[in-house]
C-alpha cells in the first residue's frame, strides 16, 4: 500500500525539479540525498525509472519513491 501525497505547484510555476520535490516533501533530508536516490534508480516518474536529477515534474505527473506515491497538481 502506498502513502499518498498530493503536491500542488505554486501559482505561476509550471514545474518543480525532481530532486527539489523529494526534498520539499521531506522524503530526502538534503539535495545530495535526493540526488543519490535518483542516481540509484529508486524514483519512477509516470511509471518509468527517472535518472535525471532536475527533471521537470509538471501537473499531472505521478512520482513513485519507495512506498510513497506523489500526484502533482496545478
C-alpha positions in Angstrom: 0.0 0.0 0.0 1.3 3.4 -1.0 1.3 6.5 1.2 -0.4 9.2 -1.0 0.8 12.8 -1.3 -0.8 15.5 -3.4 1.7 18.2 -4.2 0.3 21.4 -5.6 2.6 23.6 -7.7 2.8 27.2 -6.6 0.8 29.8 -8.6 2.8 30.8 -11.6 5.1 27.8 -11.5 4.9 25.3 -14.4 7.2 22.7 -12.8 9.4 21.6 -9.8 12.7 19.8 -10.3 12.5 16.2 -9.3 15.3 16.4 -6.6 13.6 19.5 -5.1 10.3 17.7 -4.9 11.8 14.9 -2.8 13.4 17.5 -0.6 10.3 19.7 -0.2 8.3 16.7 0.9 11.0 15.6 3.4 11.4 12.3 1.6 15.1 13.2 1.4 17.0 15.2 4.1 19.2 17.0 1.6 19.6 17.7 -2.0 22.5 15.3 -2.1 20.5 12.6 -0.6 17.7 13.2 -3.2 20.3 13.0 -6.0 21.6 9.7 -4.6 18.1 8.1 -4.6 17.6 9.3 -8.2 21.0 8.1 -9.3 20.3 4.7 -7.8 17.2 4.3 -9.9 14.8 4.4 -6.9 12.5 7.1 -8.3 9.8 6.5 -11.0 8.1 9.2 -13.0 4.9 8.2 -14.7 5.9 4.5 -14.4 9.4 4.9 -15.8 12.7 5.0 -13.8 13.9 8.6 -13.9 17.7 9.2 -13.7 17.6 12.9 -14.4 18.0 14.8 -11.1 16.5 18.0 -12.2 13.8 16.5 -14.4 10.9 19.0 -14.6 7.9 17.5 -12.8 4.7 19.1 -14.0 1.0 19.0 -13.2 -0.5 15.6 -13.9 2.8 13.7 -13.3 2.9 10.8 -10.8 6.2 10.1 -8.9 6.8 6.8 -7.1 9.5 6.6 -4.4 9.6 3.6 -2.2 6.1 3.2 -0.7 5.2 6.9 -1.5 3.1 8.0 -4.4 3.1 11.7 -5.3 0.5 13.2 -7.6 1.4 16.7 -8.8 -1.4 19.2 -9.4 -1.5 22.8 -10.7 
